[in-house]
Amino acid sequence: MTKTIENQSQTMLTRFKLRHTQGRIDILMLFNQFQFALSNADIEENIGAQYDRVTIYRTLKTFLDKGLIHKVLDDSGILKYALCSHDCHEEEGHHHHQHVHFKCIGCGQTNCLEHVEIPNLLLPEGYKAEEANLLISGTCKACNEKPKK
């Protein structure tokens, strides 16, 4: 499975025309492995012994700029990052992420709900939306399926 995740990560770097460095591959492997939003602390906890904070920060910034990942804001106040969907591309320097994020109160994971769009909101005259974030808190499918003790 690790080889498959590594191949996925290398394919993504090629698709976005980024050099294949071991740090980039390792960070993408984390996103592909966990499939939920990760904070800097999550990344450092998993590979921080191999890479310093500056390398991790620069890698995340490059991924953001190129459209591989997007920022996820949740109720913890900690910035997290999630992989962009296959149909998200960098266009004129920004991503298009009009989907809902879901934070589970059981396991604490924040996931992108790609197929749940943020409804159009009518803003007062003179206001122009640039980005919208919608966070729903509740219990995820995995936590709901766990047997009660």
N, C-alpha and C positions, 0 to 999 in steps of 0.2 A: 504494500500500500504506500509506503514511504516513497518508493521509486515512482509510482504513479503521481503522487503529489508533487514530487520534484519535477517530473516531466511537465505537469500542468503549469507550474511556476515558470519554468524556462520558456514554455510556449507563450505565456503572457508577456514576458520580457521581450521576446522577439516581436510579438504583435504590436507592442507599444514602442518598438525601436529603442530599447534600452540595453546597455551593456549587461552581460551576464556576470555579475560579481557574486561571490559566495554570500555576502551580506544580503543582497537583494533577493537572491534565491531563498535563503533561510527565512527572511521575513515574509515573503509571499507564501512559503510553505506553511507558516503559522496560520495565515489567513485562510488558506485552502484546507488546512487540517481542522480548524475550530469552527468555521462557518458562522461565526457571530462576531459582533463588533469587539475590537480589542483596544485597550488603552495602552499608552506608553509603558505603564507599569506591567501590564500583562506581557507585553513583548519583552521587556527587560527581564522579567521573571523567567521566561522560557529560553532566551538566548543572550541575556545580558552578560553572561560570563565570557562570551565570545566577542562581543562588540560593545564599544563604549556608547554612551548616550548621544554623543554628537553624530556618530555614524547612523544610529537608529533614527534620530531626528531628521538628518539629511535624506535618508532613504524614504522616510514617510513623506517628506516635503516633495521629493521627486515624484513619488507615486501619486500624490495629490495633484501636482501640476500636470502630470501626463494623463490623468483620468483612470488610473487603476483602482484607487480607493477614494472614498468620500468621508467627510466628517460626520459623526453621529453625536448629537447632544442628547444626554439623558438626564434624569432627575438627580443624579449624583453630583452634577457639576463638573465631572471629569470628562474631558474630550476623548472620544473613542473614534476608531476608524473601522470601516467595513469595505469589503471588496465591492467594486462597482459591478453592476449586471453586465451581461454581454452586449447589450444595446446602448450602453452609456459610452460616449466618446467625448474627448476634450473638444469643445467647440468655442472658439473665441475666448479661451482662457477660463472657462468655468464648466462645471458639470450640470447635468439636469437630473435632479433627484427629487421628484415630486411623489415620493412614496412615504408610507407610514413606518415608523420604527416602534418596536414592541419591547418593553422592558418587563421581564418576568420577576415578580416579587418572591418567587420560590427559589430559583437558581441564580438570579441576578444577571442573567445574560440579556443583552440587547441585540435584537435581530431586525433585519430589514424585511418588511413585508412588501416585496416588489410589486405584487399584483393588487395592492390596496393603495389607491391613489388618494392624495389629499384633495378634498373637494374644493372647487373654486369658491373663493370668498369675495364678497363685494366689499371693497374698501371704500372709505369715505373719499369724496372728491379731493384731488390733490395728492393722494397717497399712491405710491407705485411699489408693488411687491417685487423684490429681487429674488427672494428665496423663502420657502416655507418649510417649517419643520413641525411634524406632528408626532408626539410620543404617546403611546397608549401603554398604561401599566396594567398588569393582570397576571394571570398564570398561563404559562406556555403549555403546549400540547404534551411535551414530555413530563412536566411536573403534574399535569392533570391525570396522566395515565399511571403515575406511581401509586402503588397500593397504600392505602391509609393505614397508619400504625394504631 
